[in-house]
Every structure is written in structure tokens, then in C-alpha cells.
Amino acid sequence: IPIPMAAAMMKLSLFVAVSGLFLAGFSSPAFPPTCNRIECPDYTVIDAGEGYEIRRINSSFWMSTSPIDDISFVAATRTGFLQLFRYIQGDNEEHLKIEMTGPVLTQVKPSDGPFCTSSFVVSFYVPKANQQNPPPAEGLHPERWGLTHLAVRQFGGFIADDDLGEEAAALYDGLEGTEWGEAVRNAAGSSEYTVAQYNSPFEFRNRVNEIWFPFYL
């Protein structure tokens, strides 16, 4: 094979491999590509293992909805996201437009049974330019995180309600026997977790989702 053609084939193979990683899921966390074009909170990776990563966020600022009771993560997240999207489009007391950021978080407090409502809080990362004086809005409240550690599991595709319990359980199981497992258990037990989504609903490739277990040392 001529050298230029061989090089082209190698690039194509690499592209297919990387695309397959994002489409099929992640064996280990990768930097979300969307954070190359929209602002995301800064973090430092302090440890990593098979299927998980431990991150340290020095500080971050979020605008959050009130708790949304629903049987569906997808429906609750849609409700909260639309409220937050209106907020950044200027539906706030100062009529200020705010840049889109990532990720959108959904904090999940699962119900005790399969047909009971769970509680969801959806949050939008406030850009650094607006963190000193974020405009208030009805039904939303600001949350400032101090130094926070996250255990993270990453997966691709569009999220379905049935996926999340399995992904959260897989992260919890992956932390067993590590120095982080006990800290995660002490933070909120094994039932509560946070879902981070980095893509808009209209992006069909290279979708990045994460399960987060926040904890404090």
C-alpha cells in the first residue's frame, strides 16, 4: 500500500475506534469533547481505576430547580432543563442572557418502589462571568459547592430510565475495595447519585454522560 494511502487508512481506523468508544460506552472516563467549546467546571483527576475516575473540584456554582417528583428521570430532567433554558435565555429578574454551559446535572433520590415517584433536582453550571451576581428567578435557587470530590463513571448514548440504576450500581461496585468506597458510602449511601449530561438533545454522536457520587474528605 502506498505510504499516503496507508496513513489515510490508519487515520480512518483511529477515527472509527474513537467514534466507537463514544457510541458504545466508555471503559474509562474521557474528557468530554463538548467542554472544548462550552464552559465546564474545572477539575483535577486524582485517581482512576477500571470504569471509574476520582475528581477534585475546587469550587463550582450552580443554578438549581426545586425538587421535581416524577417516576421518570427522562421526564423530570426535561421539565427542569426547559425551566433552566428559559432562565439562560433571559427569563430572570434582570432579563439577562447567559451562555450555555455543561454539564446539566440531575440529582436523583430514588423511590423505595418501582411505581413510586422519585425526587429530582436539575442544575445548570453558572459561567464564571456570572457567578458573582447570578440573576435570581422564580423557582430556581443558587448552589455553591466548595471543595468537592467526585467518583465518576462515564457512558455514552441517549439515557433511558432503565439505564441509570445499572450504571450507578456499576460505579458503586467498582469502588468496592478501594480507598474511595467508604467515603462514598458515608456521603449519601448507595442510593442517591447525580447524572451529568454534556450534550444537547440534538447531538446524536459522541454523547457523553456520567454518574457522579459526590463525597467529602
C-alpha positions in Angstrom: 0.0 0.0 0.0 1.4 3.4 -0.9 2.5 5.5 2.2 -0.1 8.2 1.8 -2.9 5.6 1.5 -1.6 3.7 4.4 -1.6 6.9 6.5 -5.1 7.7 5.5 -6.3 4.2 6.4 -4.6 4.5 9.8 -6.4 7.8 10.4 -9.7 6.3 9.4 -9.2 3.3 11.7 -8.3 5.6 14.6 -11.5 7.7 13.9 -13.7 4.6 13.8 -12.1 3.4 17.1 -12.6 6.7 18.8 -16.2 7.0 17.5 -17.0 3.5 18.7 -15.7 4.5 22.1 -18.2 7.3 22.4 -21.1 5.5 20.8 -20.8 2.2 22.6 -19.7 3.4 26.1 -16.5 4.0 27.9 -14.2 1.6 29.6 -12.6 4.5 31.4 -13.6 8.2 31.6 -12.5 10.6 28.8 -12.5 14.4 28.6 -16.0 15.4 27.4 -15.5 16.9 23.9 -18.2 19.4 24.4 -16.1 21.1 27.0 -13.8 22.2 24.2 -16.5 24.6 23.0 -18.6 25.4 26.1 -17.6 26.3 29.6 -17.5 23.4 32.1 -16.3 23.4 35.7 -12.6 22.9 36.2 -11.5 19.7 37.9 -8.4 17.7 38.7 -8.2 13.9 38.3 -6.6 12.5 41.4 -7.1 8.7 40.8 -8.6 6.4 38.2 -9.4 2.7 38.0 -11.3 0.3 35.8 -14.5 2.1 34.9 -14.2 5.0 37.3 -12.3 8.2 38.0 -11.9 10.3 41.1 -12.0 14.1 40.5 -11.5 17.1 42.7 -13.5 20.3 42.0 -12.1 23.2 44.0 -15.4 25.2 43.7 -18.4 25.4 41.4 -21.6 27.4 41.2 -24.9 26.0 40.0 -28.5 27.3 39.5 -30.9 24.6 40.5 -34.6 23.8 40.3 -36.9 22.9 43.2 -37.3 19.1 43.6 -39.3 17.6 40.8 -41.3 14.5 41.8 -41.8 12.0 38.9 -41.5 8.3 38.1 -39.3 9.1 35.1 -35.7 10.5 35.1 -36.1 11.5 31.5 -39.4 13.4 32.0 -38.1 15.1 35.2 -34.9 16.2 33.5 -36.8 17.6 30.5 -39.0 19.6 32.8 -36.1 21.0 34.8 -33.9 21.6 31.7 -36.7 23.7 30.0 -37.0 25.8 33.1 -33.3 26.4 33.2 -33.1 27.0 29.4 -35.7 29.7 29.8 -33.6 31.2 32.6 -30.4 31.5 30.5 -32.5 32.9 27.6 -33.4 35.9 29.8 -36.4 34.6 31.8 -34.9 36.0 35.1 -35.4 39.2 37.1 -32.6 41.0 35.2 -33.6 39.7 31.7 -30.0 38.7 31.3 -29.0 36.1 28.8 -26.4 33.7 30.0 -24.1 31.4 27.9 -24.9 27.7 27.7 -22.5 25.5 29.7 -22.0 21.9 30.6 -22.9 19.6 32.1 -26.5 19.7 33.1 -26.9 17.8 36.3 -29.8 15.8 37.6 -29.6 14.8 41.3 -31.5 11.7 41.9 -33.1 10.5 45.1 -34.7 7.1 44.1 -38.1 6.0 45.4 -38.5 2.9 47.5 -40.6 1.1 44.9 -40.8 0.7 41.2 -44.1 2.6 40.9 -43.4 5.4 43.3 -42.2 8.9 42.4 -38.5 9.7 42.8 -37.2 13.2 43.6 -35.0 15.0 41.0 -33.2 18.4 41.1 -31.9 19.7 37.8 -28.9 22.1 37.8 -27.1 24.3 35.3 -23.5 25.3 35.8 -23.2 29.1 36.1 -20.4 30.6 34.0 -17.6 32.2 35.9 -18.6 35.6 34.4 -22.0 35.4 36.2 -21.0 33.6 39.4 -20.6 36.8 41.5 -24.1 38.1 40.8 -26.3 35.4 39.1 -29.7 36.9 38.3 -32.4 35.5 40.5 -35.5 33.8 39.1 -38.7 32.3 40.5 -38.5 28.6 41.2 -34.7 28.5 41.0 -32.0 28.8 43.7 -28.2 29.1 43.6 -25.9 26.4 45.0 -22.2 27.0 45.6 -20.1 23.9 46.0 -16.9 24.2 48.0 -14.1 21.7 47.6 -15.8 18.6 46.4 -14.6 15.1 45.3 -16.5 13.1 42.8 -16.4 9.4 41.9 -17.3 9.3 38.2 -18.5 6.6 35.8 -18.9 7.6 32.1 -21.2 6.1 29.5 -22.4 7.1 26.0 -25.7 7.3 24.0 -29.1 8.7 24.9 -30.2 8.0 28.5 -33.2 5.8 29.2 -34.8 5.4 32.6 -33.8 1.7 32.8 -30.1 2.5 32.3 -29.4 4.6 35.4 -29.8 2.1 38.2 -27.4 -0.3 36.4 -24.8 2.5 35.8 -25.0 3.7 39.4 -24.7 0.2 40.8 -21.7 -0.5 38.5 -19.9 2.6 39.8 -20.7 1.7 43.4 -19.5 -1.9 42.8 -16.3 -0.7 41.1 -15.4 1.4 44.1 -15.7 -1.6 46.5 -12.3 -2.4 47.9 -10.8 0.9 47.0 -9.8 3.7 49.4 -12.8 5.7 48.0 -15.5 3.2 48.6 -16.1 4.1 52.3 -16.0 7.8 51.7 -18.8 7.4 49.1 -20.9 5.2 51.4 -20.5 7.8 54.2 -21.6 10.7 51.9 -25.1 9.6 50.9 -25.3 5.8 50.9 -25.6 3.8 47.8 -29.0 5.0 46.6 -28.5 8.7 45.8 -26.5 9.8 42.8 -26.1 12.6 40.2 -26.3 12.3 36.5 -24.2 14.7 34.3 -25.2 15.2 30.6 -22.8 17.1 28.3 -24.7 17.2 25.0 -27.8 18.9 23.7 -30.8 16.7 22.7 -30.0 17.4 19.0 -26.4 15.9 19.1 -26.5 12.3 18.1 -22.8 11.4 18.0 -20.1 11.4 20.7 -22.6 11.7 23.5 -21.1 11.8 27.0 -23.0 11.1 30.2 -21.6 10.5 33.7 -22.8 9.1 37.0 -21.4 11.2 39.9 -21.1 10.2 43.6 -20.1 13.5 45.4 -18.2 13.0 48.6 -16.0 14.9 51.0 -12.7 14.1 52.7 
